[in-house]
């Protein structure tokens, strides 16, 4: 879940990076860095749609890998 922006930067350009405070029950609090991409890139890329169960499975696998 989204918490807050880590900084109060105004997004002004492509390639700008901004940070967001996040929380996920099984991970706790963390910060994610996000890069602004050119909208033309998003038109060429398709993102897979996954169910909440598939997303949870992916997160669980990442946590397991990180703790080994």
HUSUL-V857463 format. One record per run of one state. SS is the DSSP state (~ for helix, > for strand, _ for the rest). FROM is the first residue (numbers start at 1). LEN is the number of residues. If there is no record, write none. Layout:
SS_FROM_LEN / SS_FROM_LEN
This chain:
__1_1 / >_2_4 / __6_11 / >_17_8 / __25_3 / >_28_8 / __36_3 / ~_39_6 / __45_7 / ~_52_15 / __67_2
